[in-house]
Amino acid sequence: MDNGDLEGGGGDLAFHGKGGRKYSPVGAHDRAVLEMSSMDPGSSSDSKSCVRKNNAGTVGNLDSDGREGSNPENGGANGPYQEHKLELFGFDSLVSILGLKSMTGEQAPALSSPRDGEDVSITSGQPKPSAVKMGTMMGVFVPCLQSILGIIYYIRFSWIVGMGGIGDALLLVSLCGLCTFLTGISLSAIATNGAMKGGGPYYLIGRALGPEVGVSIGLCFFLGNAVAGALYVLGAVETFLKALPSAGIFTETTTKVNGTVSEPIQTGVTGLSLESFKDNWSSDYKNTNSAGIPDAEGNVHWNFHALVGLFFPAVTGIMAGSNRSASLEDTQRSIPIGTLAATLTTTGLYLVSVLLFGAVATRDKLLTDRLLTATIAWPFPAIIHIGIILSTLGAALQSLTGAPRLLAAISNDDILPVLNYFKVAEGSEPYMATLFTAFICMGCVIIGNLDLITPTVTMFFLLCYSGVNLSCFLLDLLDAPSWRPRWKFHHWSFSLLGASLCIVIMFLISWSFTVVSLALASLIYYYVSIKGKAGDWGDGFKSAYFQLALRSLRSLGANQVHPKNWYPIPLIFCRPWGKLPENVPCHPKLADFANCMKKKGRGMSIFINILDGDYHERAEDAKAACKQLDTYINYKNCEGVAEIVVAPNMSEGFRGVVQTMGLGNLKPNIVVMRYPEIWRRENLKEIPGRFVGIINDCIVANKAVVIVKGLDEWPNEYQRQYGTIDLYWIVRDGGLMLLLSQLLLTKESFESCKIQVFCIAEEDTDAEGLKADVKKFLYDLRMQAEVFVIAIKSWDVQPENGSQPDESKEAFTAAQQRVADYLAEIKETAKKEGTPLMADGKPVIVNEQQVEKFLYTTLKLNSTILRYSRMAAVVLVSLPPPPVSHPAYCYMEYMDLLVDNLPRLLMVRGYRRDVVTLFT
């Protein structure tokens, strides 16, 4: 359909310009309208005025949802309003050039009066000229060809044929050519998987393997390019001095190679000779002097491995096109075609050259005449001399222009602050990076040894190539939905073979150079991981982690985890009582306590907060709160995630969370919250019902519960504790209390403490037998603890005379009075309203004798804890469940008596499963 059908029902909403182009109407608040409205009336053309008038008169104002609203200037609701067919979707959601460019992270120009298929800005003044982009030939093929056909081919290749023979030379070219060809295929696949910015291989590797790997390999590749510039310069100088020996400033007039006089053989260039071909077919590895001249007493021994290191720089340079990705018109077309074409062309040329060199000269001539290409040149050698010098200098310029752009791309990603000096604006020249590259290049030129620089360049290039292959291998293997390269001729096995070849060639050349280069890359990786800024580029490792997590989750299944594999996954309820400052997302010590529930920090915690209100109204508040809570978690160095839930009230929100949070066996299994010590002081009458509701929800959902009293006094990682960790073990909890005590001992804060286990039993229980059984049980669990058995008369209602301290008697009497007043109040209310006894919005049954019994039981337990554990570092006690049909207020009174005067207490309730096992 055309724009008239798309934007409106009639043809009067569009007008025709020159050439038959039809312009679509824009909104009255479109940028084009605002720009044209601000123009000088004298400079506006009739057509522009027509556009402004037409849009202002036919398209109404947009409301907050993006739909047409009434416009008083258009006659209000009953004015000349033109209905649009896509009004349902809202105009701000329509596909536009601005929206498409924002998806790729580009800075899109201001849209104004968009036309069919064009992006034209109707503004005053001349349009800003865009930079000229290069195509496949000049942008990729020629730079790659110029970089690959470097100095090694012209002044070392004939010597390689003479030393290794035609057979080994063909194998050498095939091996190195296969490595670069496979790398080119991987490069083509990654480069065609989306828009590519500047940075070449660094951009590809970083977006595939993450910023740490990308920066480490990218910097090594930058060094390789910078050193390669020195390699080409030295080759040009060496060729120049061979052509004109008298031009040397600091050397004698005799021709020297690395300080040794070499006298090339004057005869025998045989021309194309089958006999020479047969003689040169086999290898003839021998010792040479430092100049490469055969010498039986020479200190340099050559073999196939050494030839690989010498020749491989002759096939590097395939990244020259991708290094200029920012200057290419179509990277997804130019990089694959140009790179692979240059690779195949040069490899074919090398194979033909092996056959020609082996057939035109004797072996002695091949080994002594480094410039055999000039010797056999027609019509005279100067052509080759000039060609070598121009080619090597051009390759050097390629390195000196590509390497700075690579360094600038790394710097612009703002990963390493130390590289900020090399940042450049988009479209600007990297002057500082160019100066730095030139400085490195000049330093290597001063070394002056071509054969020493060559292996260094080789290692850096091979490291980069292996990174490209590994990137494609990982992306191909994961096959994420976003992996849809236009280049279809690739497979993960090709990339794996290419990466393996790179590593093998590195060790073939020199294991010492390989170790040094890998160590350098590792050091950069470590430095980036420590000092670098975190960045999420959607790399392949993140996708691998995601798929691994999914597979692990499926493998765990829905069955219960064996006790040997049980890990605590605490659900940290951050603000259950809502009495924290608004800018404080969580109690400062909750993360410290959560870390104490993990062995050596391994595990995951889920920090949850619930916002009261309507989800649609508070969605943005929830996002802001989640970000704030996540910042708190990271600040406390706690391995956990933040979750914010919007619900009508706290109870309903928690009930939904406890049912749905987590996946499979990775659901939280322990609910952690602090005890509401402030409820009576602040007169928070809703707290008892909420507190009891949370515990009951956890019991129904089969979640363990840990309630922390005295959280303000909980030690951090630097506050060392002494004394004991006392466990008051009343009911079977699957060993959770024992396990928590062992986890506490793994922390530096509690590692100096000892564990004491107090078994609370009825008075007629066999105390000695129980003690022996518990000791045996703890021994089988590999836990060291001292065991005590304490008997309590839980059925006695009245305390024995003189058996309780005065403060305990006062607390017990005060609790009795408050409970009596509360029960009298709800009874009076029920009598007045003629309803059953109600509390917390539901009917209750109150057995006053049982209430008093429970008060006394908690009092006796509190007195026992104070007697034996007043100086303990922390006390753990079994959490009694809320009695059925008892008012929540009564349960809070029980709990207040239990925790009274105890500075640091953990109330623990397990769930219907074991978390420890006796067996291996």
HUTANOR-V669777 format. One record per helix or strand. SS is the DSSP state (~ for helix, > for strand). FROM is the first residue (numbers start at 0). TO is the last residue. If there is no record, write none. Layout:
BEGIN
<<SS,FROM,TO> <SS,FROM,TO>>
END
This chain:
BEGIN
<<~,2,6> <~,10,12> <>,14,15> <~,17,19> <>,21,22> <~,30,36> <~,40,42> <~,45,57> <>,61,61> <>,67,67> <~,71,73> <~,75,77> <~,86,88> <~,90,92> <~,96,102> <>,114,114> <>,117,117> <>,133,133> <~,135,147> <~,150,154> <~,156,190> <~,200,208> <~,210,242> <~,244,246> <>,255,256> <>,259,260> <~,273,278> <>,286,287> <>,293,293> <>,299,300> <~,303,313> <~,321,326> <>,327,327> <~,330,359> <~,362,367> <~,371,374> <~,381,411> <~,416,421> <~,430,446> <~,449,477> <~,491,508> <~,510,530> <~,539,555> <~,562,564> <>,569,572> <~,589,595> <>,598,598> <>,601,601> <>,604,611> <~,614,634> <>,639,646> <~,649,659> <~,663,665> <>,669,673> <~,686,699> <>,703,708> <~,710,712> <>,723,728> <~,735,744> <>,753,760> <~,766,779> <>,785,790> <~,805,832> <>,837,838> <>,841,842> <~,847,868> <>,873,877> <~,887,898> <>,904,908>>
END
